[in-house]
Amino acid sequence: MTWYGDEEKAVAAQYRSLLTVVKKQLANPTVFKVGDRTLTIYVVGRDKDGGVAGLRTTAVET
């Protein structure tokens, strides 16, 4: 978008890179949000060996 500054463009690029890695490494990735305003967010799926793998982060919804 034209209203994005350099910082917003850099952050968006980081998220696109993360999405690419998740899609390459996990089959059927699913997102779970746990909490109310302070959320623990899990992205989980099956790895290449059939095990469960993923990542966790925290977010604050305002």
Order of alpha helices (4+ residues) and beta strands (2+ residues): alpha-beta-beta-beta
